[in-house]
Amino acid sequence: MKNILIPTDFSENAWNAIDYALKFFSKSSCNFYLLHVNTAGTLVTSGSAGVQNKSVASETLTKSPKKLLQETLKRIYDNLPRNPKHRFFIISDSNYLVDSIREQVVKNRINLIVMGTKGASGLKKIAIGTNAGNVITKVKCTTMVVPENAKYTELKEIAFPTDFSIFYRPETLQPILDIIEVNNATVNVLHVNKYGLELNEDQQKNKEYLDDYFTNYTRSFHFLTNKHIENAVQQFVDERGINLITMLAKNLNYFQLILFHPTVNEISYYKDVPFLVLH
């Protein structure tokens, strides 16, 4: 039984994350915990701070969070196929978002957090919204970020950008293995080098370990030279029909450039493709 935490601010971005999560785990037995965090009487949004949906905000002020959570549950039952493998729990909390999520991760033994994000909003044009960004960097739990345009499709092609600078523990990689086995997916390990340099000894060892780890599954390794990592990722996503991008939170070089880079018009993967962030 998997325990999945889905923070919600009752926006359409948050609903999209719920819809995606339920379809993503349609074959798995899951407990879904729908969490709304009311921070000091203000609406917590999944996008960037400062830009809020006024209709959602006013509705949140006129209805209790518990009532809105019950309505979200009703929307699930009314609009999505009933799944006997799924159970739902609603939680309303008044705290800082990160603190509340950390508490729920421990209390309910959460395996995965699923967060919706609008991104590219607010005064700072960033790819991933502030709250989602805080959760994936400050909460030590595997997190899936579902962007505004992402709709669930069968996961056949997974991109795994890495600079091979970190040794991946088996338990860290397990969520990828779970997805591969359920979906019969291919994992595409992607290394983008700005200057076309060869891997050093440690990088080569880490690459060989990944190759061994995925040896019983369909996998491929790709090496691209591009001074702009995010451009290379976009090209790779388009050419390979990537359904999911997975990364390790500690891989800061890639992580910052791919997830938190200022938006560029021709870069759209962060609006369309979910990210699975491993801890």
Secondary structure, DSSP 8 states (H G I E B T S, - for coil): -EEEEEE--SSHHHHHHHHHHHHHTTTS-EEEEEEEE-BTTB---SS-TT---HHHHHHHHHS-HHHHHHHHHHHHHHHS---TTEEEEEEEE-S-HHHHHHHHHHHTT-SEEEEEE--S-SSS-BSS-HHHHHHHHHS-S-EEEEETT-------EEEEE--S-S---HHHHHHHHHHHHHHT-EEEEEEEESS-----HHHHHHHHHHHHHTTTS-EEEEEEE-S-HHHHHHHHHHHHT-SEEEEETT-HHHHHHHHSSB--TT--HHHHS-EEEE-
